[in-house]
């Protein structure tokens, strides 16, 4: 029964809170109190009966929180509600027996028995196969229901993103059920690591880290596979920066962009990269030795020039040009 499984999961969480507090509810931390409030509210939303209360014994655990200053009134009201439900079902009179039915003929009884046997065989012909892995995966998913809504959303988003890498892991020969189990387990572990790092007081930091991880894992399939296979522990994953989470290809692009930016700020960048500039501009052969001026006598581009201030300071400088081929000299102003 789904309700019994969910209540048992919450019962386990409540027991852990009592154990961690040393058996005294007065020593519960603020984070534990907030979490317990959510779990008690969830228990109030369940429709329970005597069978559920008997099989789970949830009342014995909730009763231990009745003396707490904050959550005590909620626990008392919940236990009182369950007691009234249990008493109502115990005092409830059994329904009257059905009226006697006329005896059926031997042929009719035989036909009905055959039909019942046929129906039973049909129902049991293909029994539902649920492995221990599937059951464990289902239990972990149901455990998310005891978390706060924003934590449930984080678990689901991480699960959906990691699940997209399933096809790559299948190509490596990994079992499909094992992948499904690992995806849910890793999503749970990563979310718990984020919660452990930021706690309940820094929800904005928690959400920021969760968004950053989801974005980078979605863009880096290799990282997602490593997380699923457990090559990167969850507590180490939450400590990595955005630059450390990017793929190798993206990291090389970022490093190359940084290097180009640093090189462009160098004063002698044009001199160091003269060969690259000439190649990009198509300057090859004799053009490498050419200058800005061409000799008017021999038409040679092999010239050299100097500048001098021969006029007043507000006038442009005079350029003196020398042809390296025929030694012709002239000035350009």
N, C-alpha and C positions, 0 to 999 in steps of 0.2 A: 504494500500500500504506500502510495507516494507521500501521503501526509505523515505516516509513521516514520519513514526514512528522513524526511525534512526535520521533524521534531527531534529525532535521535541525533542528527548532525548539530542542531542547536544545543541539545543537552550536552554533547561532548565539549562544545565551546564554553558553555557555562561552567562545566566541571573544571576546565583548564583555568578559568578566571579564579575560581575558589582555591585551586591548588597553588597558583602563582602568588596569591595573597596570603599564603600560609594558613588558610582555613578561616581567616577573619575577614568579613566583608567590610569592616571599617578601614582597612588599609588599602582599599582599591584606589588606583590612580584615576585621574580625570579621564584619561583615554579609555580605561576599562569601563568607567561609568557610562560614557557616551555609547560605547559598543553594546553594553548590556541593555541600555534603553532601546536601541534598535532591535535587539533580539527579543525582548519582551513584547514590543509592539508587533513584531512578526508573529509571535505565539498567539497574541490576541486575535489576529486575523484568521487563524486556522479554525475550521469547523471540527470539533473533537467530540468523541462519544466515550462511553465507558470502556469500550474495547481499546481505543487509542490510549486512554489514560492508564489502563492496566498494563499494556504492552510496553509503553515507553517509561512509565513512572516519572514523568517530567515534573509532577507536583512536588516530589521529594527534593529535587534540585532547586526549583524556584522558591520553595519555602525558606531556604537558607538565606535568601536576600531580603526577607521581610523586615529585618531590623535595620536595614541601611536607610540613612536619612533621606537620600534622593530617590532611589528606585524602590524603596520599601513599600510605599502606598500602591504602586503599580503591581508589585509582586503579590501583595495581600489581596488586591481586587481580583487578580488572575486566579489565585488559588481558591478564593471564595466562589468564583464563577464555576470552576471545574468541580468543586464539591457539590454544588447545586445540580450540575448536570449529572454527576454520578448518582446522587440520591434520587433524582427524578427517574432515572432508568431502572434503578433497583426496585423502587416502589411501583413501577409501572406494571399493571396486570397483564398476564400473557393473553394473547388473542384467543377467542373461543375456538374450539376444534371445528373443522369443516363438517358440514352435514354429511351423513352417510350416502354413499353413491351405490347405485344398484350394481350388482355383480355383473361383470362382463362375461361374455361367452368365451369359451376356451379358444376359439379361432381368433377372436378380436384381441385377447390378451397375448396370444402368441405373436400376432402381427405387430402389436405395440412394442413387445420386447425386442423383436428383430429390428424395428425402427430405432429403438433406443441404442441398441448395440451398434448399429450402422452409424448413427450420429456420433457416438463416442469414439469409434474407430476413425471417423473422418476428422474429428477434432484433434485426435492425438497422432494423426498420420505424419504431420509436419510440425513437430514441437519447435518452439522458439529457441534458437541457439544464442545463449548469452555467455560469453566467456568471462573469466575473472577479470580480464583486462577491461572489457566493456563495462562491467559493474563498477570497477574502480574509477573509470573515467566519468561515469554517470554520478557517482557519489561526490567526486571533486567539483563537478559542475553545480550540483545541488548545494554544496558548501558555500558557493558564491552568494546564495540567497540570504545568508546570515550577515553579509557585509552591507556597508552603507551604499546607497545608490551610485555615487560617483566611483566607488571602488568596484562595484559590479560592472559598470560601463568600461572601466580600464581593463578588467579581466577579459571581457568579451572582445574588445578591440584588439588586444594583444593576441587572443586566440585566433581571430579572423585573419590577422596579418601573418602569423606563423603558419597557418593552415595553407596559405598560398604556396609555400615551399614544399608541399607534400609531394608534388609530381617529381621534383628533383631527387628527393630522398627515395621515392619508389624506384627510380632508375638505378639507384645504388643497391637495390635488392633488399631494402628494409621492409618489414611487414607492415601492411596498411593499418591494422589495429594497433600495433605498437606505436606508429607515428601519431595516430589520433590521441592515444594516451599521453605520449610525451608532449604534444602540443598543449593539451589542457594543463598538464603538470607544470610545464615551463611558464605558461601564462600566469598561473597561480603563484609560482615562486618569484617571478619578476615583480608582480604587483605587490607581494608581501615585502620584497626588498625595498621598493619605493616607499611603502608605508613605514617601514622600520627606519628609513633614513630621515623622513620629514615629519612623521607622527601626525596626530590629528590637529595640531595647532597651526601648522604651516600648509594649509590646503592649497593655497595658490602655488607654492613651490612644488607640491606634490603633482598638481595638474600640469604645471610647466614641464616637469621632468617626464611625466607620462606622455605628453604630446611629442616631446623631442624624441623619445625612444620609439614611439609608434611611427613617426615620420622617417627616421633613419633606418629602422628595421625594414620598413616597407620599400625603401629605395635600395637596400643592400640585401639581395637574396642570399649571398654567401654568409653574411652575418646571421641571418635568420636560421640557416641550416646549422651553423655552429651553436646557436642558442638551443635549438631543439635537441641536438646530440649531446648537450651538456659540456661542450668544450670551453664555454665562457660561463663561469658561475654567476648567478644572479646578483650577488652582492658586489662583484667586481663590475658587472655590466652597468649598474646605476651610477658608478663613479666615473665612467668614461665620458669625455667631452664629445660635442657634436663632431669635431674634426677627427676624433679617434674612431667614430662610428661609421664614417663614410667608407665606401668601397675603395679598393686599391686604385682603380682607374680614376675615380674622382679625386682621391688624395694626390695622385701624380699631377692631375690638372691644376689643383690648387697650389702645389709646390712650384710648378712651372710658372704659374701666373705670378706668384710672389717673387720668384727669381727674376722674371722679366721686369717687374715693377722696380726692384732694387737696382737692376742693371741700368734702367732708363734714367735713374737719378745720378749716375756717375758722370763726372765732368768730362771724362775722356771716352765716353761710350761710343761716340762716332768713330774715334780712332781705333778702338778695339774691335769694332764691328765693321770696319771699312770693306772687307771682302764680302760680307753678307749684303751690305748696301749696294755695292757695285753689281753683285749677281742679281739682286732683285730689280735693279734699274737697267739691266742689260748692258752694262759697261764692261766690255771685254776687249782683248787685243790691244791695238794702238790707242784706243780710247782711254785706256788706263793711264797713259802718259800725257794725254791731252789736257789743256788748260782752258780757261774761259776766253782766251784771246787767240786769234789766228793771224799769222804773219801776213802783212799785205804784200810783201815782196815774193816770198817763196810759197805762200799758202800752207805753211806747216803749222800744225796745232801744238807743236812742242815749244811752248813759251813759258816764261816765268815772269812774275810781276811783283812789284813792291809799291807801297803807298807812302806818300810824304805830304805833310801839311805845308804847302808853298804859299798859300794865301791866308786871309784872315781866318780867325777861328770859326766864324759863322759860315764859312764856305766849305764845300766838300773837299776831301783830300784828292791829290793828284796821283794817278796810277802810272808808274813807269814800267814798260814792258820790254823784255829782251827775248829775241828769237834764238832758241838753242840750235837751230839748223843753219841759219845764214848770218847770225850775229847782228841782225837788224835791231835797232832801238827806236822806240817812239813812246810818247806819253799820251795818256788817255784821261780826260777830265770831264 
